[in-house]
């Protein structure tokens, strides 16, 4: 059972910011037919972001890449 204090703190979360490399990906790159870098994401991460949004929590992704 979750601690009521933890639930109360979690209820205050309004925004989740995350990096991409090593967080939403395993850090590897693949290259498309025109040489462009592409990253591989797991579908669970996308579903997690959708669940956050469904609960009214904004989700943002930061990266140093273009």
CHARMM internal coordinates of N, CA and C (Angstrom, degrees):
IC EDIT
DIST 1 N 1 CA 1.4499
DIST 1 CA 1 C 1.5244
ANGL 1 N 1 CA 1 C 108.79
DIST 1 C 2 N 1.3213
ANGL 1 CA 1 C 2 N 116.03
DIHE 1 N 1 CA 1 C 2 N 138.89
DIST 2 N 2 CA 1.4578
ANGL 1 C 2 N 2 CA 120.15
DIHE 1 CA 1 C 2 N 2 CA -179.71
DIST 2 CA 2 C 1.5198
ANGL 2 N 2 CA 2 C 111.28
DIHE 1 C 2 N 2 CA 2 C -76.47
DIST 2 C 3 N 1.3051
ANGL 2 CA 2 C 3 N 115.01
DIHE 2 N 2 CA 2 C 3 N 144.12
DIST 3 N 3 CA 1.4530
ANGL 2 C 3 N 3 CA 122.30
DIHE 2 CA 2 C 3 N 3 CA 176.64
DIST 3 CA 3 C 1.5249
ANGL 3 N 3 CA 3 C 109.38
DIHE 2 C 3 N 3 CA 3 C -68.62
DIST 3 C 4 N 1.3229
ANGL 3 CA 3 C 4 N 117.63
DIHE 3 N 3 CA 3 C 4 N 135.49
DIST 4 N 4 CA 1.4677
ANGL 3 C 4 N 4 CA 121.85
DIHE 3 CA 3 C 4 N 4 CA -179.07
DIST 4 CA 4 C 1.5248
ANGL 4 N 4 CA 4 C 112.05
DIHE 3 C 4 N 4 CA 4 C -61.23
DIST 4 C 5 N 1.3325
ANGL 4 CA 4 C 5 N 117.66
DIHE 4 N 4 CA 4 C 5 N -32.20
DIST 5 N 5 CA 1.4663
ANGL 4 C 5 N 5 CA 120.42
DIHE 4 CA 4 C 5 N 5 CA 178.20
DIST 5 CA 5 C 1.5271
ANGL 5 N 5 CA 5 C 110.79
DIHE 4 C 5 N 5 CA 5 C -65.51
DIST 5 C 6 N 1.3189
ANGL 5 CA 5 C 6 N 116.50
DIHE 5 N 5 CA 5 C 6 N -39.88
DIST 6 N 6 CA 1.4665
ANGL 5 C 6 N 6 CA 120.80
DIHE 5 CA 5 C 6 N 6 CA 178.74
DIST 6 CA 6 C 1.5211
ANGL 6 N 6 CA 6 C 110.04
DIHE 5 C 6 N 6 CA 6 C -66.07
DIST 6 C 7 N 1.3184
ANGL 6 CA 6 C 7 N 116.99
DIHE 6 N 6 CA 6 C 7 N -42.27
DIST 7 N 7 CA 1.4671
ANGL 6 C 7 N 7 CA 121.01
DIHE 6 CA 6 C 7 N 7 CA 178.71
DIST 7 CA 7 C 1.5197
ANGL 7 N 7 CA 7 C 110.22
DIHE 6 C 7 N 7 CA 7 C -61.77
DIST 7 C 8 N 1.3200
ANGL 7 CA 7 C 8 N 117.66
DIHE 7 N 7 CA 7 C 8 N -42.72
DIST 8 N 8 CA 1.4677
ANGL 7 C 8 N 8 CA 121.47
DIHE 7 CA 7 C 8 N 8 CA 179.69
DIST 8 CA 8 C 1.5230
ANGL 8 N 8 CA 8 C 111.22
DIHE 7 C 8 N 8 CA 8 C -64.05
DIST 8 C 9 N 1.3315
ANGL 8 CA 8 C 9 N 117.14
DIHE 8 N 8 CA 8 C 9 N -40.85
DIST 9 N 9 CA 1.4672
ANGL 8 C 9 N 9 CA 120.21
DIHE 8 CA 8 C 9 N 9 CA 178.15
DIST 9 CA 9 C 1.5201
ANGL 9 N 9 CA 9 C 110.94
DIHE 8 C 9 N 9 CA 9 C -66.61
DIST 9 C 10 N 1.3204
ANGL 9 CA 9 C 10 N 116.98
DIHE 9 N 9 CA 9 C 10 N -43.20
DIST 10 N 10 CA 1.4600
ANGL 9 C 10 N 10 CA 121.34
DIHE 9 CA 9 C 10 N 10 CA -179.04
DIST 10 CA 10 C 1.5239
ANGL 10 N 10 CA 10 C 111.33
DIHE 9 C 10 N 10 CA 10 C -63.68
DIST 10 C 11 N 1.3198
ANGL 10 CA 10 C 11 N 117.35
DIHE 10 N 10 CA 10 C 11 N -32.46
DIST 11 N 11 CA 1.4631
ANGL 10 C 11 N 11 CA 121.50
DIHE 10 CA 10 C 11 N 11 CA -179.38
DIST 11 CA 11 C 1.5274
ANGL 11 N 11 CA 11 C 111.76
DIHE 10 C 11 N 11 CA 11 C -64.85
DIST 11 C 12 N 1.3239
ANGL 11 CA 11 C 12 N 117.54
DIHE 11 N 11 CA 11 C 12 N -19.66
DIST 12 N 12 CA 1.4683
ANGL 11 C 12 N 12 CA 121.90
DIHE 11 CA 11 C 12 N 12 CA -179.33
DIST 12 CA 12 C 1.5239
ANGL 12 N 12 CA 12 C 112.98
DIHE 11 C 12 N 12 CA 12 C -85.31
DIST 12 C 13 N 1.3241
ANGL 12 CA 12 C 13 N 118.35
DIHE 12 N 12 CA 12 C 13 N -9.03
DIST 13 N 13 CA 1.4693
ANGL 12 C 13 N 13 CA 121.61
DIHE 12 CA 12 C 13 N 13 CA -177.99
DIST 13 CA 13 C 1.5213
ANGL 13 N 13 CA 13 C 109.63
DIHE 12 C 13 N 13 CA 13 C -68.75
DIST 13 C 14 N 1.3237
ANGL 13 CA 13 C 14 N 116.02
DIHE 13 N 13 CA 13 C 14 N 126.50
DIST 14 N 14 CA 1.4695
ANGL 13 C 14 N 14 CA 121.95
DIHE 13 CA 13 C 14 N 14 CA -179.56
DIST 14 CA 14 C 1.5228
ANGL 14 N 14 CA 14 C 112.60
DIHE 13 C 14 N 14 CA 14 C -114.81
DIST 14 C 15 N 1.3396
ANGL 14 CA 14 C 15 N 116.76
DIHE 14 N 14 CA 14 C 15 N -20.73
DIST 15 N 15 CA 1.4560
ANGL 14 C 15 N 15 CA 121.09
DIHE 14 CA 14 C 15 N 15 CA -173.99
DIST 15 CA 15 C 1.5223
ANGL 15 N 15 CA 15 C 109.76
DIHE 14 C 15 N 15 CA 15 C -148.25
DIST 15 C 16 N 1.3261
ANGL 15 CA 15 C 16 N 116.30
DIHE 15 N 15 CA 15 C 16 N 137.10
DIST 16 N 16 CA 1.4692
ANGL 15 C 16 N 16 CA 122.05
DIHE 15 CA 15 C 16 N 16 CA 173.43
DIST 16 CA 16 C 1.5230
ANGL 16 N 16 CA 16 C 106.73
DIHE 15 C 16 N 16 CA 16 C -122.12
DIST 16 C 17 N 1.3308
ANGL 16 CA 16 C 17 N 116.33
DIHE 16 N 16 CA 16 C 17 N 120.07
DIST 17 N 17 CA 1.4579
ANGL 16 C 17 N 17 CA 122.40
DIHE 16 CA 16 C 17 N 17 CA 175.37
DIST 17 CA 17 C 1.5174
ANGL 17 N 17 CA 17 C 108.60
DIHE 16 C 17 N 17 CA 17 C -108.88
DIST 17 C 18 N 1.3155
ANGL 17 CA 17 C 18 N 116.02
DIHE 17 N 17 CA 17 C 18 N 139.04
DIST 18 N 18 CA 1.4560
ANGL 17 C 18 N 18 CA 119.79
DIHE 17 CA 17 C 18 N 18 CA -179.80
DIST 18 CA 18 C 1.5261
ANGL 18 N 18 CA 18 C 109.93
DIHE 17 C 18 N 18 CA 18 C -140.36
DIST 18 C 19 N 1.2968
ANGL 18 CA 18 C 19 N 115.81
DIHE 18 N 18 CA 18 C 19 N 155.15
DIST 19 N 19 CA 1.4494
ANGL 18 C 19 N 19 CA 122.29
DIHE 18 CA 18 C 19 N 19 CA 171.36
DIST 19 CA 19 C 1.5282
ANGL 19 N 19 CA 19 C 106.94
DIHE 18 C 19 N 19 CA 19 C -84.51
DIST 19 C 20 N 1.3085
ANGL 19 CA 19 C 20 N 116.69
DIHE 19 N 19 CA 19 C 20 N 170.64
DIST 20 N 20 CA 1.4544
ANGL 19 C 20 N 20 CA 120.58
DIHE 19 CA 19 C 20 N 20 CA 179.46
DIST 20 CA 20 C 1.5245
ANGL 20 N 20 CA 20 C 110.54
DIHE 19 C 20 N 20 CA 20 C -97.37
DIST 20 C 21 N 1.3292
ANGL 20 CA 20 C 21 N 116.93
DIHE 20 N 20 CA 20 C 21 N -61.54
DIST 21 N 21 CA 1.4684
ANGL 20 C 21 N 21 CA 121.60
DIHE 20 CA 20 C 21 N 21 CA -173.26
DIST 21 CA 21 C 1.5215
ANGL 21 N 21 CA 21 C 112.00
DIHE 20 C 21 N 21 CA 21 C -65.69
DIST 21 C 22 N 1.3093
ANGL 21 CA 21 C 22 N 115.31
DIHE 21 N 21 CA 21 C 22 N 124.17
DIST 22 N 22 CA 1.4517
ANGL 21 C 22 N 22 CA 121.25
DIHE 21 CA 21 C 22 N 22 CA 178.58
DIST 22 CA 22 C 1.5161
ANGL 22 N 22 CA 22 C 114.00
DIHE 21 C 22 N 22 CA 22 C 80.73
DIST 22 C 23 N 1.3180
ANGL 22 CA 22 C 23 N 117.17
DIHE 22 N 22 CA 22 C 23 N -5.76
DIST 23 N 23 CA 1.4674
ANGL 22 C 23 N 23 CA 121.10
DIHE 22 CA 22 C 23 N 23 CA 177.41
DIST 23 CA 23 C 1.5243
ANGL 23 N 23 CA 23 C 108.87
DIHE 22 C 23 N 23 CA 23 C -113.36
DIST 23 C 24 N 1.3212
ANGL 23 CA 23 C 24 N 116.55
DIHE 23 N 23 CA 23 C 24 N -58.72
DIST 24 N 24 CA 1.4670
ANGL 23 C 24 N 24 CA 120.66
DIHE 23 CA 23 C 24 N 24 CA 178.03
DIST 24 CA 24 C 1.5286
ANGL 24 N 24 CA 24 C 111.88
DIHE 23 C 24 N 24 CA 24 C -95.56
DIST 24 C 25 N 1.3195
ANGL 24 CA 24 C 25 N 116.75
DIHE 24 N 24 CA 24 C 25 N -8.94
DIST 25 N 25 CA 1.4581
ANGL 24 C 25 N 25 CA 121.04
DIHE 24 CA 24 C 25 N 25 CA 176.34
DIST 25 CA 25 C 1.5189
ANGL 25 N 25 CA 25 C 107.97
DIHE 24 C 25 N 25 CA 25 C -130.92
DIST 25 C 26 N 1.3159
ANGL 25 CA 25 C 26 N 116.16
DIHE 25 N 25 CA 25 C 26 N 172.16
DIST 26 N 26 CA 1.4704
ANGL 25 C 26 N 26 CA 119.25
DIHE 25 CA 25 C 26 N 26 CA 174.96
DIST 26 CA 26 C 1.5244
ANGL 26 N 26 CA 26 C 111.02
DIHE 25 C 26 N 26 CA 26 C -91.74
DIST 26 C 27 N 1.3359
ANGL 26 CA 26 C 27 N 116.85
DIHE 26 N 26 CA 26 C 27 N 6.85
DIST 27 N 27 CA 1.4606
ANGL 26 C 27 N 27 CA 121.39
DIHE 26 CA 26 C 27 N 27 CA 177.65
DIST 27 CA 27 C 1.5160
ANGL 27 N 27 CA 27 C 114.36
DIHE 26 C 27 N 27 CA 27 C 90.10
DIST 27 C 28 N 1.3212
ANGL 27 CA 27 C 28 N 117.31
DIHE 27 N 27 CA 27 C 28 N -6.08
DIST 28 N 28 CA 1.4644
ANGL 27 C 28 N 28 CA 118.96
DIHE 27 CA 27 C 28 N 28 CA -179.45
DIST 28 CA 28 C 1.5307
ANGL 28 N 28 CA 28 C 110.30
DIHE 27 C 28 N 28 CA 28 C -84.82
DIST 28 C 29 N 1.3132
ANGL 28 CA 28 C 29 N 115.42
DIHE 28 N 28 CA 28 C 29 N 159.25
DIST 29 N 29 CA 1.4584
ANGL 28 C 29 N 29 CA 121.88
DIHE 28 CA 28 C 29 N 29 CA 178.10
DIST 29 CA 29 C 1.5179
ANGL 29 N 29 CA 29 C 109.54
DIHE 28 C 29 N 29 CA 29 C -123.58
DIST 29 C 30 N 1.3032
ANGL 29 CA 29 C 30 N 114.78
DIHE 29 N 29 CA 29 C 30 N 148.77
DIST 30 N 30 CA 1.4568
ANGL 29 C 30 N 30 CA 121.40
DIHE 29 CA 29 C 30 N 30 CA 169.24
DIST 30 CA 30 C 1.5182
ANGL 30 N 30 CA 30 C 106.21
DIHE 29 C 30 N 30 CA 30 C -123.78
DIST 30 C 31 N 1.3117
ANGL 30 CA 30 C 31 N 116.79
DIHE 30 N 30 CA 30 C 31 N 160.61
DIST 31 N 31 CA 1.4573
ANGL 30 C 31 N 31 CA 120.31
DIHE 30 CA 30 C 31 N 31 CA -177.48
DIST 31 CA 31 C 1.5160
ANGL 31 N 31 CA 31 C 110.05
DIHE 30 C 31 N 31 CA 31 C -120.45
DIST 31 C 32 N 1.3308
ANGL 31 CA 31 C 32 N 114.61
DIHE 31 N 31 CA 31 C 32 N 133.84
DIST 32 N 32 CA 1.4506
ANGL 31 C 32 N 32 CA 121.15
DIHE 31 CA 31 C 32 N 32 CA 179.21
DIST 32 CA 32 C 1.5183
ANGL 32 N 32 CA 32 C 111.41
DIHE 31 C 32 N 32 CA 32 C -74.95
DIST 32 C 33 N 1.3232
ANGL 32 CA 32 C 33 N 116.44
DIHE 32 N 32 CA 32 C 33 N 177.34
DIST 33 N 33 CA 1.4677
ANGL 32 C 33 N 33 CA 121.45
DIHE 32 CA 32 C 33 N 33 CA -176.64
DIST 33 CA 33 C 1.5299
ANGL 33 N 33 CA 33 C 113.48
DIHE 32 C 33 N 33 CA 33 C -63.19
DIST 33 C 34 N 1.3286
ANGL 33 CA 33 C 34 N 117.30
DIHE 33 N 33 CA 33 C 34 N -21.42
DIST 34 N 34 CA 1.4599
ANGL 33 C 34 N 34 CA 120.91
DIHE 33 CA 33 C 34 N 34 CA 178.93
DIST 34 CA 34 C 1.5284
ANGL 34 N 34 CA 34 C 112.17
DIHE 33 C 34 N 34 CA 34 C -101.95
DIST 34 C 35 N 1.3318
ANGL 34 CA 34 C 35 N 117.33
DIHE 34 N 34 CA 34 C 35 N 11.53
DIST 35 N 35 CA 1.4634
ANGL 34 C 35 N 35 CA 121.62
DIHE 34 CA 34 C 35 N 35 CA 177.56
DIST 35 CA 35 C 1.5181
ANGL 35 N 35 CA 35 C 114.68
DIHE 34 C 35 N 35 CA 35 C 87.13
DIST 35 C 36 N 1.3383
ANGL 35 CA 35 C 36 N 118.16
DIHE 35 N 35 CA 35 C 36 N 3.44
DIST 36 N 36 CA 1.4598
ANGL 35 C 36 N 36 CA 120.17
DIHE 35 CA 35 C 36 N 36 CA -179.18
DIST 36 CA 36 C 1.5302
ANGL 36 N 36 CA 36 C 110.62
DIHE 35 C 36 N 36 CA 36 C -76.09
DIST 36 C 37 N 1.3349
ANGL 36 CA 36 C 37 N 114.75
DIHE 36 N 36 CA 36 C 37 N 142.73
DIST 37 N 37 CA 1.4624
ANGL 36 C 37 N 37 CA 120.21
DIHE 36 CA 36 C 37 N 37 CA 177.79
DIST 37 CA 37 C 1.5221
ANGL 37 N 37 CA 37 C 109.36
DIHE 36 C 37 N 37 CA 37 C -72.87
DIST 37 C 38 N 1.3195
ANGL 37 CA 37 C 38 N 116.03
DIHE 37 N 37 CA 37 C 38 N 137.49
DIST 38 N 38 CA 1.4530
ANGL 37 C 38 N 38 CA 121.56
DIHE 37 CA 37 C 38 N 38 CA 175.87
DIST 38 CA 38 C 1.5165
ANGL 38 N 38 CA 38 C 108.21
DIHE 37 C 38 N 38 CA 38 C -133.17
DIST 38 C 39 N 1.2950
ANGL 38 CA 38 C 39 N 115.96
DIHE 38 N 38 CA 38 C 39 N 145.58
DIST 39 N 39 CA 1.4605
ANGL 38 C 39 N 39 CA 120.86
DIHE 38 CA 38 C 39 N 39 CA 178.44
DIST 39 CA 39 C 1.5177
ANGL 39 N 39 CA 39 C 108.77
DIHE 38 C 39 N 39 CA 39 C -109.94
DIST 39 C 40 N 1.3035
ANGL 39 CA 39 C 40 N 115.37
DIHE 39 N 39 CA 39 C 40 N 152.10
DIST 40 N 40 CA 1.4536
ANGL 39 C 40 N 40 CA 121.22
DIHE 39 CA 39 C 40 N 40 CA 179.54
DIST 40 CA 40 C 1.5277
ANGL 40 N 40 CA 40 C 108.23
DIHE 39 C 40 N 40 CA 40 C -104.70
DIST 40 C 41 N 1.3222
ANGL 40 CA 40 C 41 N 115.59
DIHE 40 N 40 CA 40 C 41 N 126.14
DIST 41 N 41 CA 1.4604
ANGL 40 C 41 N 41 CA 121.45
DIHE 40 CA 40 C 41 N 41 CA 179.85
DIST 41 CA 41 C 1.5239
ANGL 41 N 41 CA 41 C 109.37
DIHE 40 C 41 N 41 CA 41 C -114.23
DIST 41 C 42 N 1.3173
ANGL 41 CA 41 C 42 N 115.56
DIHE 41 N 41 CA 41 C 42 N 149.82
DIST 42 N 42 CA 1.4555
ANGL 41 C 42 N 42 CA 120.08
DIHE 41 CA 41 C 42 N 42 CA 176.69
DIST 42 CA 42 C 1.5252
ANGL 42 N 42 CA 42 C 108.58
DIHE 41 C 42 N 42 CA 42 C -88.28
DIST 42 C 43 N 1.2988
ANGL 42 CA 42 C 43 N 117.20
DIHE 42 N 42 CA 42 C 43 N 137.78
DIST 43 N 43 CA 1.4598
ANGL 42 C 43 N 43 CA 122.02
DIHE 42 CA 42 C 43 N 43 CA -178.19
DIST 43 CA 43 C 1.5331
ANGL 43 N 43 CA 43 C 111.52
DIHE 42 C 43 N 43 CA 43 C -59.29
DIST 43 C 44 N 1.3141
ANGL 43 CA 43 C 44 N 117.77
DIHE 43 N 43 CA 43 C 44 N -28.88
DIST 44 N 44 CA 1.4730
ANGL 43 C 44 N 44 CA 120.38
DIHE 43 CA 43 C 44 N 44 CA 179.16
DIST 44 CA 44 C 1.5261
ANGL 44 N 44 CA 44 C 111.76
DIHE 43 C 44 N 44 CA 44 C -62.62
DIST 44 C 45 N 1.3268
ANGL 44 CA 44 C 45 N 117.23
DIHE 44 N 44 CA 44 C 45 N -35.86
DIST 45 N 45 CA 1.4594
ANGL 44 C 45 N 45 CA 119.78
DIHE 44 CA 44 C 45 N 45 CA 179.11
DIST 45 CA 45 C 1.5229
ANGL 45 N 45 CA 45 C 110.80
DIHE 44 C 45 N 45 CA 45 C -64.98
DIST 45 C 46 N 1.3210
ANGL 45 CA 45 C 46 N 116.10
DIHE 45 N 45 CA 45 C 46 N -41.41
DIST 46 N 46 CA 1.4619
ANGL 45 C 46 N 46 CA 119.80
DIHE 45 CA 45 C 46 N 46 CA 177.28
DIST 46 CA 46 C 1.5166
ANGL 46 N 46 CA 46 C 111.75
DIHE 45 C 46 N 46 CA 46 C -64.47
DIST 46 C 47 N 1.3078
ANGL 46 CA 46 C 47 N 116.77
DIHE 46 N 46 CA 46 C 47 N -39.89
DIST 47 N 47 CA 1.4649
ANGL 46 C 47 N 47 CA 120.33
DIHE 46 CA 46 C 47 N 47 CA 177.79
DIST 47 CA 47 C 1.5248
ANGL 47 N 47 CA 47 C 110.59
DIHE 46 C 47 N 47 CA 47 C -65.85
DIST 47 C 48 N 1.3254
ANGL 47 CA 47 C 48 N 116.55
DIHE 47 N 47 CA 47 C 48 N -37.45
DIST 48 N 48 CA 1.4639
ANGL 47 C 48 N 48 CA 120.14
DIHE 47 CA 47 C 48 N 48 CA 177.13
DIST 48 CA 48 C 1.5167
ANGL 48 N 48 CA 48 C 111.75
DIHE 47 C 48 N 48 CA 48 C -60.94
DIST 48 C 49 N 1.3274
ANGL 48 CA 48 C 49 N 116.42
DIHE 48 N 48 CA 48 C 49 N -40.41
DIST 49 N 49 CA 1.4642
ANGL 48 C 49 N 49 CA 119.81
DIHE 48 CA 48 C 49 N 49 CA 178.22
DIST 49 CA 49 C 1.5262
ANGL 49 N 49 CA 49 C 110.88
DIHE 48 C 49 N 49 CA 49 C -67.39
DIST 49 C 50 N 1.3123
ANGL 49 CA 49 C 50 N 116.83
DIHE 49 N 49 CA 49 C 50 N -38.15
DIST 50 N 50 CA 1.4642
ANGL 49 C 50 N 50 CA 120.17
DIHE 49 CA 49 C 50 N 50 CA 177.09
DIST 50 CA 50 C 1.5285
ANGL 50 N 50 CA 50 C 110.63
DIHE 49 C 50 N 50 CA 50 C -64.32
DIST 50 C 51 N 1.3323
ANGL 50 CA 50 C 51 N 117.36
DIHE 50 N 50 CA 50 C 51 N -39.14
DIST 51 N 51 CA 1.4616
ANGL 50 C 51 N 51 CA 120.46
DIHE 50 CA 50 C 51 N 51 CA 178.17
DIST 51 CA 51 C 1.5251
ANGL 51 N 51 CA 51 C 111.25
DIHE 50 C 51 N 51 CA 51 C -65.44
DIST 51 C 52 N 1.3389
ANGL 51 CA 51 C 52 N 117.05
DIHE 51 N 51 CA 51 C 52 N -38.78
DIST 52 N 52 CA 1.4622
ANGL 51 C 52 N 52 CA 120.04
DIHE 51 CA 51 C 52 N 52 CA 175.59
DIST 52 CA 52 C 1.5225
ANGL 52 N 52 CA 52 C 110.48
DIHE 51 C 52 N 52 CA 52 C -59.75
DIST 52 C 53 N 1.3344
ANGL 52 CA 52 C 53 N 116.07
DIHE 52 N 52 CA 52 C 53 N -48.87
DIST 53 N 53 CA 1.4609
ANGL 52 C 53 N 53 CA 120.50
DIHE 52 CA 52 C 53 N 53 CA -179.72
DIST 53 CA 53 C 1.5271
ANGL 53 N 53 CA 53 C 111.43
DIHE 52 C 53 N 53 CA 53 C -61.21
DIST 53 C 54 N 1.3132
ANGL 53 CA 53 C 54 N 116.62
DIHE 53 N 53 CA 53 C 54 N -39.07
DIST 54 N 54 CA 1.4665
ANGL 53 C 54 N 54 CA 121.18
DIHE 53 CA 53 C 54 N 54 CA 179.08
DIST 54 CA 54 C 1.5245
ANGL 54 N 54 CA 54 C 110.95
DIHE 53 C 54 N 54 CA 54 C -60.18
DIST 54 C 55 N 1.3334
ANGL 54 CA 54 C 55 N 116.29
DIHE 54 N 54 CA 54 C 55 N -32.65
DIST 55 N 55 CA 1.4653
ANGL 54 C 55 N 55 CA 121.91
DIHE 54 CA 54 C 55 N 55 CA 179.34
DIST 55 CA 55 C 1.5274
ANGL 55 N 55 CA 55 C 112.79
DIHE 54 C 55 N 55 CA 55 C -87.88
DIST 55 C 56 N 1.3358
ANGL 55 CA 55 C 56 N 116.21
DIHE 55 N 55 CA 55 C 56 N 5.85
DIST 56 N 56 CA 1.4641
ANGL 55 C 56 N 56 CA 120.01
DIHE 55 CA 55 C 56 N 56 CA 178.12
DIST 56 CA 56 C 1.5155
ANGL 56 N 56 CA 56 C 114.12
DIHE 55 C 56 N 56 CA 56 C 83.95
DIST 56 C 57 N 1.3236
ANGL 56 CA 56 C 57 N 117.22
DIHE 56 N 56 CA 56 C 57 N 14.64
DIST 57 N 57 CA 1.4577
ANGL 56 C 57 N 57 CA 121.78
DIHE 56 CA 56 C 57 N 57 CA 179.07
DIST 57 CA 57 C 1.5282
ANGL 57 N 57 CA 57 C 108.03
DIHE 56 C 57 N 57 CA 57 C -101.54
DIST 57 C 58 N 1.3244
ANGL 57 CA 57 C 58 N 116.15
DIHE 57 N 57 CA 57 C 58 N 123.34
DIST 58 N 58 CA 1.4533
ANGL 57 C 58 N 58 CA 119.84
DIHE 57 CA 57 C 58 N 58 CA 178.99
DIST 58 CA 58 C 1.5194
ANGL 58 N 58 CA 58 C 109.52
DIHE 57 C 58 N 58 CA 58 C -74.37
DIST 58 C 59 N 1.3287
ANGL 58 CA 58 C 59 N 115.77
DIHE 58 N 58 CA 58 C 59 N 145.70
DIST 59 N 59 CA 1.4561
ANGL 58 C 59 N 59 CA 121.51
DIHE 58 CA 58 C 59 N 59 CA 179.35
DIST 59 CA 59 C 1.5166
ANGL 59 N 59 CA 59 C 108.43
DIHE 58 C 59 N 59 CA 59 C -123.70
DIST 59 C 60 N 1.3244
ANGL 59 CA 59 C 60 N 117.11
DIHE 59 N 59 CA 59 C 60 N 134.13
DIST 60 N 60 CA 1.4490
ANGL 59 C 60 N 60 CA 122.05
DIHE 59 CA 59 C 60 N 60 CA 178.50
DIST 60 CA 60 C 1.5156
ANGL 60 N 60 CA 60 C 110.81
DIHE 59 C 60 N 60 CA 60 C -130.94
DIST 60 C 61 N 1.3268
ANGL 60 CA 60 C 61 N 115.21
DIHE 60 N 60 CA 60 C 61 N 148.27
DIST 61 N 61 CA 1.4520
ANGL 60 C 61 N 61 CA 121.49
DIHE 60 CA 60 C 61 N 61 CA 179.69
DIST 61 CA 61 C 1.5203
ANGL 61 N 61 CA 61 C 108.45
DIHE 60 C 61 N 61 CA 61 C -121.05
DIST 61 C 62 N 1.3226
ANGL 61 CA 61 C 62 N 116.46
DIHE 61 N 61 CA 61 C 62 N 127.05
DIST 62 N 62 CA 1.4595
ANGL 61 C 62 N 62 CA 122.60
DIHE 61 CA 61 C 62 N 62 CA 177.85
DIST 62 CA 62 C 1.5109
ANGL 62 N 62 CA 62 C 109.17
DIHE 61 C 62 N 62 CA 62 C -111.00
DIST 62 C 63 N 1.3295
ANGL 62 CA 62 C 63 N 116.56
DIHE 62 N 62 CA 62 C 63 N 144.77
DIST 63 N 63 CA 1.4442
ANGL 62 C 63 N 63 CA 120.46
DIHE 62 CA 62 C 63 N 63 CA 175.93
DIST 63 CA 63 C 1.5249
ANGL 63 N 63 CA 63 C 109.31
DIHE 62 C 63 N 63 CA 63 C -153.05
DIST 63 C 64 N 1.3053
ANGL 63 CA 63 C 64 N 116.20
DIHE 63 N 63 CA 63 C 64 N 155.91
DIST 64 N 64 CA 1.4457
ANGL 63 C 64 N 64 CA 121.28
DIHE 63 CA 63 C 64 N 64 CA 176.91
DIST 64 CA 64 C 1.5165
ANGL 64 N 64 CA 64 C 112.30
DIHE 63 C 64 N 64 CA 64 C -89.38
DIST 64 C 65 N 1.3165
ANGL 64 CA 64 C 65 N 116.09
DIHE 64 N 64 CA 64 C 65 N -7.34
DIST 65 N 65 CA 1.4729
ANGL 64 C 65 N 65 CA 120.99
DIHE 64 CA 64 C 65 N 65 CA -179.10
DIST 65 CA 65 C 1.5180
ANGL 65 N 65 CA 65 C 110.13
DIHE 64 C 65 N 65 CA 65 C -87.56
DIST 65 C 66 N 1.3410
ANGL 65 CA 65 C 66 N 115.48
DIHE 65 N 65 CA 65 C 66 N 160.14
DIST 66 N 66 CA 1.4584
ANGL 65 C 66 N 66 CA 119.29
DIHE 65 CA 65 C 66 N 66 CA 175.21
DIST 66 CA 66 C 1.5094
ANGL 66 N 66 CA 66 C 110.69
DIHE 65 C 66 N 66 CA 66 C -73.35
END
COOR INIT
IC SEED 1 N 1 CA 1 C
IC BUILD
